[in-house]
């Protein structure tokens, strides 16, 4: 087995022990006699898998009983529509904090439902930073405030939640979910595609506060109504069985590592070491302002586009994958999700130093 250094932004690297467990159980789950790919979603086996995943997630994030945990489909992109359909009244408005491409898409979908107030954005600065608290123009009567906690394309991150008073807080946490502890009590709803830190593509985790469900209007399409999925415990339709199974294994792995405080410290160390190399000289240049830098997606540039292309070609030849920046911005992006080992970060640092010596 020869695994590369996987810096892909998502779907992303998974823990090797989880992959080994999947391999060992692929033909037959223990005591079941068939693969997880073959079991019924109505079986006791899957109900046990689903319940165990929910229980582990509750423990890892200290999710209170006031919040429901859902395992849905459609990715974060479907949540861009579901959130306003359920919680943005026709005669009301919602505040959106726009810090990158994905929050732009969330605004686009919300405007199809109702009125949106852009309460904070750094688009004029090419999303190089997170808005400062004094820059936010929040409406105390807004139905909710929506923000994207980590911006994979631009490499910025909210290191603390925005202060929104009594207005319900909604978060797209897709690319830093489970990378650090969170106070779930601050959120009316938080959602995340699993394919960064929680598991494979195909399942979206939603945590929604119970009392907020009473705001949902009647008459929504059944599958777009959060109450449907709460009532049926994520089993109204056939769920993504395999993806939920893998999420459960990842959550078990994270518990075994010591929980999210331990994981968060490891992520901070990986990012600090890589940013130190970027800041050490004039060859590499970080694209995000330092106080807004993401610990998950480290974005940087080289002196010329030609050198960037050479960097990507040589890094690929040396066993690195996924280092190209998003097609909309270019440059280099190294994604440092939970499962990326420190060995991969150190290997990248060595490569970067060698490349700078040869081409700087």
PEBEL-V528019 format. One record per residue. N is the residue number from 1. PSI is psi in radians with two decimals (999 if undefined). BURIAL is + if it has 9 or more other C-alpha atoms within 8 Angstrom, else -. D_FIRST is the distance of its C-alpha to the first C-alpha in whole Angstrom. Layout:
n	psi	burial	d_first
N	PSI	BURIAL	D_FIRST
N	PSI	BURIAL	D_FIRST
This chain:
n	psi	burial	d_first
1	2.25	-	0
2	1.60	-	4
3	2.42	-	6
4	3.02	-	10
5	1.86	-	13
6	1.79	+	14
7	0.37	+	18
8	2.56	+	19
9	-0.21	+	23
10	2.25	-	22
11	2.55	+	20
12	-3.12	+	18
13	2.46	+	16
14	2.70	+	15
15	2.37	+	15
16	-0.74	-	12
17	-0.57	-	14
18	-0.78	+	16
19	-0.68	+	13
20	-0.67	-	12
21	-0.75	-	16
22	-0.81	+	16
23	-0.81	-	13
24	-0.50	-	15
25	0.09	+	19
26	-0.78	+	18
27	-0.58	-	20
28	2.16	+	23
29	2.55	+	24
30	2.16	-	25
31	0.14	-	28
32	-0.66	-	29
33	0.13	-	28
34	2.86	+	26
35	2.72	+	23
36	-0.41	+	24
37	-0.19	-	24
38	-0.22	-	27
39	2.72	+	29
40	2.47	-	33
41	-0.17	+	33
42	0.05	-	36
43	2.75	-	35
44	-0.57	-	35
45	-0.85	-	31
46	-0.63	+	31
47	-0.63	+	34
48	-0.74	-	32
49	-0.80	+	29
50	-0.80	+	31
51	-0.68	-	34
52	-0.69	+	31
53	-0.78	+	29
54	-0.76	+	33
55	-0.75	-	34
56	-0.69	+	31
57	-0.69	+	31
58	-0.72	+	35
59	-0.80	-	34
60	-0.73	+	32
61	0.06	+	34
62	0.83	+	37
63	2.11	+	38
64	2.89	-	42
65	-0.22	-	44
66	-0.16	-	45
67	2.45	+	42
68	2.59	+	40
69	2.22	+	37
70	2.57	+	36
71	1.80	+	33
72	-3.09	+	34
73	3.07	+	32
74	-0.08	+	33
75	3.13	+	31
76	-0.47	+	33
77	-0.64	+	35
78	-0.57	+	37
79	-0.50	+	38
80	-0.58	+	40
81	-0.71	+	42
82	-0.70	+	42
83	-0.94	+	43
84	-0.61	+	46
85	-0.64	+	47
86	-0.54	+	47
87	-0.01	+	49
88	1.81	+	51
89	2.62	+	54
90	-0.55	-	56
91	0.22	-	59
92	-2.91	+	56
93	2.84	+	54
94	2.54	+	50
95	2.33	+	49
96	2.29	+	46
97	2.05	+	44
98	1.97	+	43
99	0.26	+	40
100	-3.02	+	38
101	-0.67	-	37
102	-0.62	-	36
103	-0.52	+	39
104	-0.76	+	41
105	-0.64	+	40
106	-0.72	+	41
107	-0.77	+	44
108	-0.73	-	44
109	-0.69	+	44
110	-0.62	+	46
111	-0.34	+	49
112	-0.28	-	49
113	-0.74	+	50
114	-2.80	+	52
115	2.34	+	53
116	2.34	+	51
117	2.09	-	52
118	1.69	+	49
119	-0.12	+	50
120	2.35	+	48
121	2.65	+	46
122	0.54	+	44
123	-0.64	+	44
124	-0.36	-	47
125	0.40	-	44
126	0.62	-	41
127	0.69	+	40
128	-0.10	+	39
129	2.95	+	40
130	2.44	+	41
131	2.52	+	45
132	2.67	-	47
133	-0.67	-	49
134	-0.30	-	52
135	-0.24	-	51
136	2.39	+	50
137	1.35	-	53
138	2.51	-	53
139	2.03	-	55
140	-0.21	-	56
141	0.13	-	57
142	2.62	+	54
143	-0.60	+	52
144	2.91	+	49
145	2.22	+	47
146	2.32	+	43
147	2.79	+	41
148	2.03	+	37
149	-0.53	+	36
150	2.40	+	33
151	1.75	+	33
152	-0.59	+	30
153	-0.68	+	31
154	-0.12	+	33
155	0.66	+	32
156	2.82	+	35
157	2.44	+	35
158	2.04	+	38
159	-0.30	-	37
160	2.74	-	40
161	2.58	-	42
162	2.52	-	45
163	2.04	-	48
164	0.20	+	49
165	-2.32	-	52
166	0.01	-	53
167	2.35	+	51
168	2.40	+	48
169	2.27	+	45
170	2.39	+	42
171	2.30	+	39
172	1.81	+	36
173	0.43	+	33
174	-0.74	+	30
175	0.08	+	28
176	0.22	+	29
177	2.31	+	29
178	0.18	+	28
179	-0.17	+	28
180	2.81	+	31
181	2.62	+	34
182	2.62	-	36
183	1.65	-	40
184	-0.40	+	40
185	-0.37	-	44
186	-0.24	-	44
187	2.36	+	43
188	-0.62	+	44
189	2.38	+	41
190	2.38	+	38
191	2.72	+	35
192	2.23	+	31
193	2.46	+	29
194	-0.25	+	26
195	0.29	+	23
196	-1.11	+	23
197	-0.25	+	23
198	-0.33	+	24
199	-2.69	+	21
200	2.99	+	21
201	2.62	+	23
202	-0.26	+	26
203	2.48	+	28
204	2.26	+	31
205	2.27	+	32
206	2.31	+	36
207	2.06	+	38
208	2.41	+	41
209	2.37	+	44
210	-0.77	+	47
211	-0.38	-	50
212	-0.40	+	49
213	-0.42	+	48
214	-0.23	-	52
215	-0.18	-	52
216	2.26	+	51
217	2.69	-	53
218	2.78	-	54
219	0.05	-	53
220	2.66	+	50
221	2.43	-	47
222	-0.82	-	46
223	-0.23	-	42
224	0.11	+	43
225	2.06	+	45
226	-0.51	+	43
227	-0.55	-	46
228	-0.82	+	44
229	-0.54	+	41
230	-0.82	+	42
231	-0.68	-	45
232	0.21	-	42
233	0.81	-	39
234	0.30	+	37
235	0.37	+	37
236	-0.79	-	40
237	3.12	-	38
238	2.03	-	35
239	2.96	+	32
240	1.46	+	28
241	-0.89	+	27
242	-0.75	-	24
243	-0.72	+	24
244	-0.71	+	26
245	-0.80	+	24
246	-0.71	+	21
247	-0.75	+	24
248	-0.70	+	25
249	-0.69	+	22
250	-0.74	+	21
251	-0.69	+	25
252	-0.73	+	24
253	-0.77	+	21
254	-0.66	+	24
255	-0.73	+	27
256	-0.45	-	25
257	-0.23	-	24
258	0.06	+	28
259	-3.10	+	29
260	-0.42	+	29
261	-0.71	+	31
262	-0.78	+	29
263	-0.75	+	26
264	-0.73	+	29
265	-0.72	-	29
266	-0.71	-	26
267	-0.71	+	26
268	-0.67	+	29
269	-0.74	-	28
270	-0.83	+	25
271	-0.74	+	27
272	-0.71	-	30
273	-0.71	-	28
274	-0.75	+	27
275	-0.56	+	30
276	-0.67	-	32
277	-0.74	+	30
278	-0.66	+	31
279	-0.12	+	35
280	-0.45	-	35
281	-2.95	-	36
282	0.05	-	38
283	-0.82	+	35
284	2.54	+	33
285	2.06	+	35
286	2.54	+	34
287	-0.32	+	35
288	2.54	+	36
289	2.57	+	39
290	-0.66	-	38
291	-0.06	-	40
292	0.10	+	38
293	2.42	+	34
294	2.46	+	32
295	-0.12	+	29
296	-0.69	+	27
297	1.83	+	27
298	1.94	+	28
299	2.32	+	30
300	2.90	+	31
301	2.82	+	32
302	2.99	+	33
303	-0.56	-	36
304	2.72	-	36
305	-0.58	-	34
306	-0.71	-	33
307	-0.61	+	31
308	-0.75	+	29
309	-0.72	-	28
310	-0.70	-	27
311	-0.80	+	25
312	-0.70	+	23
313	-0.80	-	23
314	-0.65	-	22
315	-0.69	+	20
316	-0.72	+	18
317	-0.36	-	17
318	0.27	-	16
319	0.31	-	13
320	2.45	+	15
321	2.57	+	16
322	0.40	+	19
323	-0.10	+	22
324	2.38	+	24
325	2.87	+	27
326	2.53	+	29
327	-0.41	-	31
328	-0.32	-	34
329	-0.35	-	34
330	-2.76	-	31
331	-2.77	+	30
332	2.49	+	27
333	2.18	+	26
334	2.01	+	23
335	2.18	+	23
336	0.96	+	22
337	2.96	+	22
338	-0.78	+	21
339	-0.14	+	18
340	2.10	+	17
341	2.70	-	16
342	-0.55	-	19
343	-0.66	-	17
344	-0.69	+	16
345	-0.78	+	20
346	-0.63	-	20
347	-0.71	-	18
348	-0.73	+	20
349	-0.78	+	23
350	-0.75	-	23
351	-0.77	+	22
352	-0.73	+	25
353	-0.76	+	27
354	-0.74	-	26
355	-0.72	+	27
356	-0.67	+	30
357	-0.65	-	31
358	-0.56	-	31
359	-0.04	-	32
360	999	-	35
